[in-house]
Amino acid sequence: MRNVILHYHIFKNAGTSIETALSRSFGSAWRSYDKDPLWANVTASDFLEILEAEPELKAISSHQGRWPVPSADGLRIFPLLLLRHPIDRVGSMYSYNRRIGEPDAMARTLSEYVDWLLGDCGSMVVRSFQTLFLSDDDALTDFPGGPVSEVTADHLSSALNRLNGLEVFGLVERFEESIAIFRQWLEPTFPELKLTVFRENASTDRHSSLKERLHKIANQLGRRRMRRLKRVNEADLELWSSATEQFERRWGR
């Protein structure tokens, strides 16, 4: 049996911290793979081709990985995933992009940034993106000024079913506990894996409390804009709520 960790890296969901641990643990037996720097879909078939071509791989990380997990005789995949409160995720995206000097964030306030992302030239990355990411849709589109995938009831249903079927998953808001859960699950099969709490790309200028971060975002956006942002993230809010409830039920505090 070949065992492989497949890390589904959702942008600004502590994925770089997981990548750091995988890279340090596996070295050249880990790789990050995305087809295109802008947008693409890496399907189960794509992952199988990579694993066949590189038999030494023990872990893969991908921002563009699509479900279901690849399946083949003699192969067991261990999927890793962290979810995050969708409104807090928008705030983290803005803070991170300003910190690295990204022009679209540097030229805008948070309110202007949200308006831009929700406009015609925006992106689905702030529109229930985690639901889209976790769904069965392996042909997502996101092109500025062009087609952008929009979340549907089917997306949410498949995302919730997938969440229910995962052996483990993590929450950014419970990061240290999530790492402990991942470690307990993975280390018997991957004894060389050293999962520790790396806080890579963390926004140090943001409050440590989720409640305070959400309060600050709401004040900056104003009621009307905040309602709009919540409306386009209704699926993600339901997904996050279900994930939080499950996290407590499965693993407690």
N, C-alpha and C positions, 0 to 999 in steps of 0.2 A: 504494500500500500504506500503510495506517495502522498505525503501530507504537505499542503501548501496554504499559507495565510494569504487571503485576498482582502486587502484594506481598501474599502470604498471611502475615498477621501472627499468629503463635502467641504468646499471652500469655507473657511472661517469656523470650522467645527473641531478645532484642536487637532486637525489631521497632520499638520507638520510635526507636532509632538510625537505622534505615533510613528511617522516616517523616521524621525530621528532615532527612536528606539529600535526599529527594524533594521535600519542601516548599520547602527553600531553593533547589533547582535549578529547579523548575517553577512555583513560586508558585501562581497560581489554576488552572494546568493539572494540578495534583495535588489529589486529595481523598481523605479517609478516609470509608469508607462501611460502616455496619452498620445492619441493619434495626431492631434493638431493643437497648437497653442491657444487657438481661439475657441473652437467648438467641434466636437465630434462625438460619436458613440462607440465605445469599446464593448462589443458584445461577448457573450459566453464563447462563441466560436473563435473570436479574436484571442481571448485568453488561452484557449486550448492550443492554438497555433503557437503562441509564445512559449507555453510550457513544453510543448513537443520539441520546439527548436532549442530551448535552453533547459535541459534536464537537470541542471544544477540548482535552479531557482527554488527557493523555499518560501519566498514572500514577494508579493507584488502590491504596489499602491497605485491607484488610479483615480483622478478626478472625473473621468469620463466612463468609468465602469458601469455597465448596465446589468440588470438582473434578468433571469435567474443566474445563480452561480454556475460556472462551467461544470459539466458532469461527464465522466468517462470511467471505464473499468479501471480499477486500481488507483483511483484518484479520490482523495478526500480534501475538500476545500473548507477552510475555517474563515468565514467572513467576519470582518471587523467593521464596526460602524458606530459613530457618535452622532446624536441628534442635539438640537439646540433650540431654545425659544426663538421663534422666527423674527420677532421685533428686535430682540437683543442682538441677533445675528446681523441685522442691517446696521445697527450702531457700530458693531465690531468691524464690519466691512469698511465703513466710512473712516473710522479711526485708523485702521491698518493702511488703507490706501493713501491717506494723508501722510502717515508716517513714512511711507516709502516714496513720497513725492509724486504719486500718480496724478497726472494733470486734471482729469475729470473731477477728482475729489478736491484737489488743491484750489480749484477755481470756484468752488461752490460751498455754501453753508450746508449743514445737514438737511435742512428743509429743501434747498435747491437741488441737492443730490438725490433726495427721494423723488422729487418731482421729475427730475431727468430720467431716473431709472424706471419710473412708472409711465413715462411718456412714449411717444412713437419710436424714439431712438434708444429706448431703454433696454431692459433685459428681463428674462424670466427668473434670474437668480434671486430676486426679492419678491417673487409671486408664488408662494407655496412651493418653492423649489425643492425642499426636502421631500415633499410628497411625490413630486414628479420623479425625483432621483430614486426613491425607494419603490416606485411602481413597476409594473411589467412593461412599460413603454421603453423600448430600446431604440427608438428613432426620434429622440427629442431634438427640437430645432430652436436656435436662439441666434438670430442674425439681426443686428441693428438696422432698423428701417425695413426689415423683411419679416419672414414668418417667425413667430415665437410660440412655442408650445404653451397652451393654457390648461390649467388643472381642471379635471372633470371629476364627477362622482366615481367613475371607474378607476381613475388614478388613486383617489383616496381609499377606495375599497381594497385595491390590490396592495397599496402601501401598508394599510392596517393589517391585512392578512400576512404580509411578509414580516412585519414587526412581530406579530404573534408567533410566527414560526421560527424566529431566530433563537438559537441556543443562548446567546448573550448579545447585549448591545450596551452602549454607554450613553451618558448624558454629559454634555459640556459642563452643566451646572453642578454635576456630581463627579468631577473629573478624577479626583484621587480614588474614590470608591470604584469608578469604572475601570481604572487601571488595575486595581486589585482584583476585580472580577475577571478581566482579561487574563491577567497573570495566572490566576488559579485554573482557568480553563485551558490555557495554552501550554504552560510550562511542562506538564507531564509528557506532551508529545514533542515539544521543542525545548529541550533542556538548555540549549545555548541561548535562548531568548531571555534578555534582561529588560523587562518592561519596568521602567521607573518613570517618575513624574517629571518629564521635560516640559517646560512651558515655552515652547518656541512660538515666535510671532504673537505673543500675548500683548494686548494693549494695556500698558502700564498706566495710562492716563485715565482709565475707566474705573469706576467704583467697584469694589469687590462684591457688593450685594446686588443680586439680580433685580430686586425690588427698586433699589435706588437708581440703577441704570435705566430701567424702564420708565421711571418717573422723570428722569432727566430727558430722555428721548421724547416723551409725551410733551414736556414743556417746550422743547425746541421746535417740535413739529406743529403744535397747535391742535385743537380738537378736530377740525375738518380733515386735515391731512392725516392725522393719526387714525381717524375712522377709515379713511381710504386705504391706508396701509394695512390695517387689520382686516378689512374686507377682502383684499386680494390674498391675504394669508390665512383665511379661515380654515382651509384644509390643513395647513401646517400647524395652526394652533390646536386643532383637534388631534392631529398626529402627535404633537408634543405632549398634550395633556394625557393621551393614552399611554405614551411612552413613560411619562413620569409616574403614572399610576402603576404600571406594570413593574417599573424599577423598584418601587416601594414594596409591591406585593411579592416579587420574586426574591429580592435581596435585603429588603428592610433598610434600616439606617446603619 
